[in-house]
């Protein structure tokens, strides 16, 4: 009887450990099936615009929320994909506020308690940062989530230098 109980406990601990490891791994991964540092691939990305060392691209993936209007990434020549931006469909301010609460709850479950500043919420995960907010312009409202990769600062510092040199 004891041998059966010990065997059962060992079996349970063996089975549950990979699941816990998988859950932690999922929490550390950026969303939408992308990988920070991923390089530009013409078969996978549709270029919207190129500015200096950065390509803005539309991401082609089925792994996104139903209310997605746009899924975009910034891919740096030297550092690969460094920013992912998700935007919802255009909606009323009250609908955007309600969805913002849902998004904040989902991200809090995944990444822990956020830091709040004005109407934005910020999370830090394993090597990347997440910002959720309501994007409002000319009475148009959208939910937005931005994921910043671990090397976004050197990439965008170089872009700012490039843009400063451009004629106006």
Secondary structure, DSSP 8 states (H G I E B T S, - for coil): -HHHHHHHHHHHHHHHHHHHHHHHHHHTS-STT--TT----TTTEEEEEEETTEEEEEE--S-S-TTEEEEEEEEETTTEEEEEEEEE--B-HHHHHHHHHHHHHHHHHHH-S-EEETTEEEEE-SS-EEEEEEEEETTEEEEEEEEE-TTHHHHHHHHHHHHHHS--
